Amino acid sequence: MAVRHGSQLDPPNRFDTVHRETDLEHVEWDQEYLNERMDRPIRYLDDTSRSIVSENDSPDIPFRYSVNPYRGCVHGCSYCYARPTHEYLGLNAGLDFETQVFVKHNAAALLREFLARPGWQPELIVFSGVTDCYQPAEREFKLTRQCLEVAARFGQPVGIITKNALVVRDVDLLKDLAARNLVHVNISVTTLDPQLARDMEPRTSIPAARLRAIETLASAQIPTRVMAAPIIPGLNDHEVPHILEAARSAGAGDANYQLLRLPLTVEPVFREWLHRTQPLKEDKVEGLIRQTRDGKLNSAEFGQRMRGTGEVAQQIRTMFQIFRKKLGFQPLTPTTTEHFKPPMDAKGQRLLF
């Protein structure tokens, strides 16, 4: 069976001084060869990073610290804002990002070392701020689960952002964390249309599975938020009320949204995907995106990049707010740091980093 990817591009790495373009003119008749070029095997590569917790100071992001056990993501979402991070590894933001995934095998040990730092003042750490911590690699490597075991042992509050129903595998740990008010889980639902989801997010859980995950977590008294993200004007924006209704019925306590972002190399990847899979909507979608970004396809300005500007962005914001209020969503109770105890060594001394 052919392997499906969200991207069909090998876009140039913006840090390379030499860019190569593949000339396929003489093989355009050879569909078998062309398919082989695009259907690439997944490779898991060792990541030897010596740290696991990243820090950001963005006023648009509601958390300061995050953990990413994996770099790259097999989900293959065409719109993923994390794609350009692969360029720091000498790879590309297209097919490389979703077929060459770096695995931080010592993630749990690195997290434990971080929590043992004498200067660590406990606050929320989010899994994952960049790539999905429950992507398919997690079934094999279980790094997210190992990190959650560390958090549970030492009372470290955590947040989780995922679109994969695999999160319910760890309901035992999450239930323990929730009993001490140490966890929030955010489930992303971009569409209720299974075909659009399969086209847009080839290897993540279907919408029905994500809603079942919300139901399972909520039934276990685990605070759960639905993320309608990203909202793509002209493609899935009309689904916002239905997504919120379905998530609320499943037990989600809170809801949030983000507008589509197309930073750097994400733009050509998304536009190729849109042209290939949604040709009848391509012009409309691009036009509406530009109406939310002052005539451009992206804005990196703080205060605007997550929500957009202009009439279309305001309509989306108003629609979301109306249905969030109508359906009774409420902010989740903030997590606590009162249970945190720093890791100790065998002699009862704090570890040094």
N, C-alpha and C positions, 0 to 999 in steps of 0.2 A: 504494500500500500504506500502511496506517495506521502511523504512528509509535508505537512502544510505549514507555511510560515505567514506571518502578517506582512512582512516586507518581501519585495522581490528585487531589492536594490543592494548594491555594494557602493554606497555613496562615499566620496572622497573623505578621508580623515582631515579635519581642518588644520591639524598640526603638521601634516606631511608637506614637504616642499615640492615633491613630485607627485602628480596625480596621473593615474593610468585609466584609460577608458577602453573597455572591451569592444572590439569590432566584431559584430556577429553577422555582418552582411552575408558572408559566404556560407553560413550555416543556418540561415533563417528558415530553410526548408526542413531542417532536421529537428522535428519537435521532440523526439526522444532525448536528444542531446540537450536541448534547451531546458527540458523538464529536469534532467539530472543536475544541471547547474543550479537550479533553484531549490530542489528538494535535497537539502543537506542534512547529514546526520548531526545529532546533538553531541557535543563534546563537553565533558566536565573536567575542568582543569584545576590544579591545586593553587590556592591563593595563600601566599605566605605572609600576608599582612601581620604586623606586630601590634595592631590596635583594632578594636572592633566598634568602638563608640565614636560616632561623628557628632560634631557640634555645629549648629548654625545660629546666625543672629538675624534671620529674616523676620521682619515685622508681619509678614503674611502667613507665617507658619506657626501654629499654636503650640509648638513644642521646641525645646532647645536641643535635646539629645536624641539620637536614633542609633539603632543597630541594624546592620545589613549583612546577614550571613552569606549572601550570594551577590555576585556582580554579574550583570546580564540576567535575562529572564526568558524562559522558554514559552511563557504565555504568548509572546509575539504580538502584543497589542499594537496596532498601527500608530496610535496616538501617544505612546508612552513618552513622557517628558524625560525619563532617565536614559534614553538611548544615547545621547551625546557623551555620557560618562564613559562609555566603552572606548571612546577616542583617546582617553588618557592612557589606555592600555596598549595603544598602537593598533587598535582594531577599528571597525567601522560601526556606525549606528544603525545599520540595516540588518542584513542577514547575520553578521558576526554577533550582534547584540543578543539575538535569540537562539543562536546555535553554539556559541562558545561561552559557557557559563563558568565563572570562577567560584570555587567552593572554599570557604574558610573553615577547614576541618577543626581548627582549635578555637572556634568561636566561643564556646562555653567557658573555656579556661581564660580566654582574653577578657570576657565579661567579668568573670570573678576577680581577676586582677584589677580591672578598672574600679569595681565597687570597693576594693580594699585600699584604694588610694587614700592617704590621710586627709587630703584636701577635698574629698568628695562630699558635697552636701546633697543628700538624696533629693531627687526630683524625678518626674516622669521620664522614662526612656521608651521610645516608640519603635516597634518592629513593623514595617521597615519604612524608613523615610524615602528610600529610593526604589529598589526592586522588591517584588513581592516575596515575603518571607515564607509563604506557603505554596510557592510555585512547585511544579512536579519534582524538582530535585529534592525537595523536603521529604518526599515519600521514602527516598533511599537513604539520605544522609541524616535526617532528624536533627539538624542543627538548631532550628528554632525551638523544638521541644527541649533540647538540652539547655538552651539559654533560659527558657521559661522555668526549668527546674532550678537553675541558679537563682533567678528572681524570686521564686517561691521560697527557697531555703533562707534567703537573707532579707525577705520583706521589701524587695525593690518594686515600686509601682511601675507598671508597663501599659502601653497602648499597643494595639495591633491593627494594622491596615492590610486588608487582603481582599481578593475577589475569588478566592479558591475555597471550596467547601471542605477541603482537607483540614481546615481549622477545627472542625468538630472532633477530629481524632484526639485532640488534646483537651477535651472538655473536662477531664478529671483535674488536670492542672489548673485550668481556667476557673473551674468551680471553687477550687481551694483559694486561688488568688482573689476571686470575687467575694468570698466570705469575709475577707479582710479588707475589702475595698481597695484592691491593688491592681485592678485591670479594667480597661475598656476595650471592646472589640468593634472595629469599623469594617463593615462589609460593603464593598463597592458593587452597585447594580447599575449598569449603564443602559440596559434595555431589557424589555420582557420578551422581545422577539428572538427566538432561538437561532434563526438563520442569520440575522444581523449580528448577534453575539458571536456566532461561529466565524463569520467573515471578519469581524473587527478584532476579535480576541480569540484566536484559533485554538489555544490549548488551555484555556481556563474553564472553570465550571460553567455549565449552562445556567441561565437565569433561574430556572426552577430549583436547581440544586443550591444556589445561593440563598434563595428564600427559605428553603428547608434548613439551611445552616443557621439563618437568623432565628428560625423557630426553635431549633435545638438549643441554641445558646440562651435564648430568652427563657425557655422552659427550665433551664438549669440555673436561673437567676444570675446570669452573667450580663452585665450592662452592655447593650449592643446598639450601635448607631448604623443607619444606612447612609451610604455616600452615593448620591446621584452624580457620579463623576467618571469621565468628564461629560458635560453637556455640550453637544455639538449642534449649533444652530442649523436648522433645516434637515437634521437627520434624526436626532432622538429627543430634542427639546419638548416635543409634543407629548412625550411619554412621562414627563416628570410627575403629573398627578397620579398616573397609574402605578408608577414605581413606588411612590410614597404610600399609596393606599395598600399595595401588596405587602410592602415591608411592615407597615403598621399592623396589618392583619396577622402577619407572621410573628409580631411581638417586639419589633424594634422600638426602643424608647426615645431615640432622638434621630434627627436627620440633618444632613448638610449637603452642599453641592459645590462643584467647581466647574468653571467654564473651560472649554478646550484650550490648551496651551500648545504652541508649536515653536518652541525655542530651537535655534540653531538647526542641526541636521534632522530634527523631527519633522520639519516642514516638508522637505522633499519626500521623505518616507510616507508621510500621511497623504500628500497630494498624489503620489503614485498609486497608493492603495485606493483612494477615492476615485481616481480615474478608472482603475481596473475593475472595481467591484460595484461602484455606484455611478455609472456613466450618465444616467438620466438626471441625477441630482447634483452632479459635480458643480455646475455653474452656480446653482442656487446656494449650495452649502458654502462655497468659497465666498460668494457675495455677502452672505449673512455673517460669516466670520469676520470679514473686513468691516462690516458695520459695527461690530463690537470691539474693534481694535483700531479705531481712527483711520480706517482705510488700509491698514496693513493686516498681515496674517498673524502677527504676534506682537505682544507688548511685554517688556520685562520690567515695567515700572511697578514698584511696590504700591500696594493699594489698588492696583488695576489688574495685575496679571492673573489673579484668581477669579475675578468677577467680570472684567471687561467694562466698557463705557458705552454710552449712547443709548438710543431708544430700544434696540433689540435686547441689549444686555439688561436694561431696566425692566423690560417685559418679563424676561426669564426670572429675574430676582423677585419681582412682585408675585408672579405665579407661584414660585417656590414658597415664599413667605405665607401666602394665603393658604395653601394646602398644608403646610407644616402646622400652622395654627389650627386650621379646621380639623385636622386629624388628631390633634392633641399631643404632638411631640413636645418633649420637655428636655432641657439640658440634663445630661447625665451628672450624677453626683461626682464631684472631683475626687480623684484618687487621693490616698493619704500616704504620708511618709513615716507615720508614727511607729510602724512595725519594723523599720529598717535596722538591721544589725550588720555591721561590716564583717566580711569574712576574716577568719583567724587561721593561723597556721596550727600545726600539731601541738605547739607549746602554749597556745592561747594568745599569741602575739598577732598584731595586725600585720598583714602582708605588705611588703614594700613593692612599688612598681618600678 
